[in-house]
Amino acid sequence: MIPLLLQVSDPHFGTEKPEVCAALRRLAQAEQPRLLLLSGDLTQRARPAQFAAARAFADSLGIAHRMVLPGNHDLPLFHLPLRLFAPYARYRRAFGPAHDALSDVDGMRLIGLDSTRRWRHSDGELSAVQIAATAELLRATPADTVLKVVALHHPLAVNRDTERHNRVRGHREAIARWREAGADLVLGGHIHLPSVRRLPDGERTLWAVQAGTAVSHRTRRDAGNSVNLIRAGRTHGRRVATVERWDYRAADDRFELAALSALPLND
């Protein structure tokens, strides 16, 4: 199966580790994914120099296609006038408009959603309009599509009860609407805890995939630096996706395959 998508989440430039950045460049060069997803918290404090570093790093990966989503750290926290009246100005100068996006690459439809809100410090939110529009885009997927993916910064689902408060507002409606509309995977970040989870209580299979922090020293006690590489294809005529978690190993100074989840999909 071809490597369709490299998910790099929560790099928090301003807190990055140069040796991990260099190792991630080597991984991208070796695996040659078709699309780069930057799923939020590109910076630590939304400062111009941090955005410039994040953009330079994204360019250095040399991936043909790119989708970039903001995270809550990409809105100014301490510069209140900027947060109130131009919260995405610095983000926009580095990466363009912060808005919902659509990309069709090599049989994959990727729908990206901005779950940040200027009036929320950390929490994410999906509007009824975003949820409905995403469902329509899922239903309108081209016939030759192998994989249907929705991505946002904040998690739709979590594996730990202690993280339930971090779920995006509107997650229940989103799960129900997007599952019915044919979504296969929903990708998120924000909590720096990688996981793959099959969402219960539905006839169709829907997987929630979380990424860890890619290159920042702001790791969790039980989760270091990691990225996700997603592949898709058909096996014996059935659609299958694989989610590979690649962890940075300091002893070897490289990203290594740490976990592989083979995910059966509905036809």
C-alpha positions in Angstrom: 0.0 0.0 0.0 1.3 3.5 -0.9 2.1 6.0 1.9 -0.6 8.5 1.4 -0.4 10.8 4.4 2.2 11.9 7.0 0.4 13.4 10.1 2.7 15.8 12.0 0.9 17.3 15.0 1.7 19.6 17.8 5.3 20.5 16.9 5.1 23.6 19.0 7.9 25.5 17.3 9.7 27.5 19.9 10.0 24.3 21.9 11.3 22.1 19.1 14.3 19.7 19.4 16.6 20.2 16.4 17.8 16.6 16.4 14.2 15.3 16.2 13.4 17.8 13.4 16.4 16.4 11.4 15.3 12.8 12.0 11.8 13.6 10.8 13.2 15.1 7.6 15.1 11.8 7.0 11.9 9.8 7.6 9.9 11.9 5.1 12.7 11.5 2.5 12.8 7.8 3.0 9.0 7.1 3.0 8.0 9.8 0.5 4.3 10.3 1.6 2.1 12.1 -0.9 0.5 14.5 1.5 1.6 16.3 4.7 -1.0 17.0 7.3 0.0 19.6 10.0 -2.8 19.2 12.5 -2.3 22.2 14.7 -0.3 23.8 17.4 2.5 24.6 15.0 3.9 27.1 17.4 4.2 27.5 21.2 3.0 31.1 21.5 2.0 32.2 18.0 5.1 34.5 17.6 6.3 35.5 14.1 9.7 33.8 14.5 7.9 30.6 15.6 5.6 30.6 12.5 8.6 31.3 10.3 10.4 28.3 11.8 7.3 26.1 11.4 6.9 27.1 7.7 10.6 26.5 7.0 10.4 23.1 8.5 7.3 22.2 6.6 9.0 23.2 3.3 12.1 21.2 4.2 10.1 18.0 4.3 9.7 18.1 0.5 6.2 16.6 0.4 4.3 17.4 -2.8 0.9 18.2 -1.2 0.2 19.9 2.1 -2.8 20.7 4.4 -2.2 22.9 7.4 -4.7 23.4 10.3 -4.4 25.8 13.2 -4.3 24.7 16.9 -5.2 26.7 20.0 -1.5 27.6 20.5 -1.5 29.3 17.1 -3.7 32.1 18.4 -2.0 34.8 20.4 -2.5 34.2 24.1 -1.0 37.3 25.8 -1.5 39.9 23.0 -5.2 40.5 23.7 -5.9 43.1 21.0 -4.4 40.8 18.3 -6.4 37.8 19.7 -9.6 39.7 19.6 -9.4 41.5 16.3 -6.8 39.6 14.2 -6.3 36.2 15.8 -5.1 34.4 12.7 -3.0 37.3 11.2 0.4 35.7 12.0 -0.8 32.3 11.0 -2.0 33.6 7.7 1.3 35.3 6.9 3.1 31.9 7.2 0.5 29.4 6.0 -2.4 31.3 4.3 -6.0 31.5 5.4 -7.0 29.5 8.5 -10.2 27.9 7.1 -11.7 24.5 6.4 -10.0 22.7 3.5 -10.5 19.9 1.1 -7.8 17.8 -0.7 -8.2 14.8 -3.1 -4.8 13.0 -3.5 -4.2 9.5 -4.9 -7.6 8.1 -4.0 -7.8 9.8 -0.6 -10.3 12.5 0.3 -9.0 14.6 3.2 -11.3 17.2 4.8 -9.6 19.6 7.2 -11.6 21.6 9.8 -10.5 24.5 11.9 -11.7 23.6 15.5 -10.1 26.7 17.1 -12.1 29.7 18.4 -10.7 33.0 19.4 -12.9 33.1 22.6 -11.6 29.7 23.8 -8.2 29.4 25.4 -7.8 25.6 24.9 -11.1 24.0 24.0 -12.1 23.3 20.5 -15.5 23.6 18.8 -17.3 22.4 15.7 -20.2 24.4 14.4 -23.4 22.8 13.1 -22.5 24.2 9.7 -19.0 22.6 9.8 -20.5 19.2 10.7 -23.2 19.3 8.1 -20.9 20.6 5.3 -18.3 17.9 6.1 -21.1 15.2 5.9 -22.0 16.5 2.4 -18.4 16.4 1.3 -18.1 12.8 2.5 -21.2 11.9 0.5 -19.9 13.6 -2.6 -16.6 11.7 -2.6 -15.5 10.6 -6.1 -16.2 7.0 -7.0 -12.5 6.0 -7.1 -11.8 7.1 -3.6 -10.2 4.5 -1.4 -10.0 6.4 1.9 -12.2 9.2 3.4 -10.5 11.1 6.2 -11.6 14.1 8.4 -8.9 16.0 10.3 -9.0 18.6 13.0 -6.8 19.7 15.9 -8.9 18.7 18.8 -9.8 15.1 19.5 -13.2 13.7 18.6 -12.6 10.8 21.0 -10.0 9.8 23.6 -8.9 6.6 25.2 -8.5 7.9 28.8 -11.3 9.2 31.1 -8.9 11.9 32.3 -8.8 13.3 28.8 -12.6 13.4 28.1 -12.7 17.2 28.8 -10.4 17.7 25.8 -12.9 16.4 23.3 -14.0 18.9 20.7 -17.4 20.5 21.4 -19.9 19.0 19.0 -18.2 15.6 19.0 -21.3 13.5 19.5 -23.1 15.0 16.5 -20.0 14.9 14.4 -19.5 11.2 15.1 -23.1 10.3 14.2 -23.3 12.5 11.1 -19.8 11.6 9.7 -20.2 7.9 10.3 -23.5 7.8 8.5 -22.0 9.9 5.6 -19.1 7.4 5.1 -16.1 8.7 6.9 -13.3 6.1 7.6 -10.9 7.9 9.8 -11.0 11.1 12.0 -7.5 12.4 12.8 -6.7 14.7 15.7 -3.9 16.0 18.0 -3.9 18.4 20.9 -3.4 16.0 23.8 0.0 14.6 22.7 -1.2 11.0 23.2 -1.1 8.8 20.1 -3.8 6.2 19.8 -6.1 4.3 17.4 -9.6 3.6 18.5 -12.6 2.1 16.9 -15.6 4.2 17.8 -18.5 2.2 19.2 -22.3 2.3 18.8 -22.7 2.4 15.0 -23.3 0.1 12.1 -20.4 1.5 10.0 -16.8 1.4 11.2 -15.3 4.7 12.1 -11.8 5.0 13.5 -10.4 7.8 15.7 -6.7 8.3 15.2 -4.7 10.6 17.5 -1.1 11.8 16.9 1.5 12.6 19.5 3.7 15.7 19.5 6.1 15.5 16.6 9.3 17.4 17.6 8.6 19.3 20.8 10.1 18.7 24.2 6.6 19.0 25.6 6.0 15.3 25.6 3.9 13.3 28.0 5.4 11.0 30.6 4.4 7.9 28.8 4.5 9.2 25.2 7.5 10.7 23.5 7.9 12.3 20.0 5.9 10.5 17.3 4.2 10.9 14.0 1.6 8.9 12.0 2.0 7.5 8.5 -1.2 6.4 6.9 -1.4 4.0 4.0 -4.5 2.7 2.1 -5.4 0.3 -0.6 -7.3 -2.9 -1.3 -6.6 -6.4 -0.1 -8.6 -9.2 -1.7 -10.9 -6.6 -3.1 -11.6 -4.9 0.3 -10.6 -1.5 1.4 -7.9 -1.5 4.2 -6.0 1.3 5.9 -2.9 1.0 8.0 -1.8 3.5 10.6 1.9 3.4 11.4 3.1 5.2 14.5 6.7 6.2 14.2 8.5 7.1 17.4 11.8 9.0 17.8 14.5 6.9 19.5 17.2 9.1 20.9 19.6 6.2 21.2 19.5 5.6 17.4 18.7 9.3 16.5 15.9 8.3 14.2 12.2 7.6 13.9 11.4 3.9 14.1 8.2 2.1 13.4 6.7 1.5 16.9 3.1 0.3 16.2 1.1 -0.7 13.2 -2.7 -0.9 13.2 -4.4 -2.6 10.2 -7.9 -1.1 10.0 -10.7 -2.9 8.1 -13.0 -0.4 6.4 -16.6 -0.7 5.2 -17.3 -1.1 1.5 
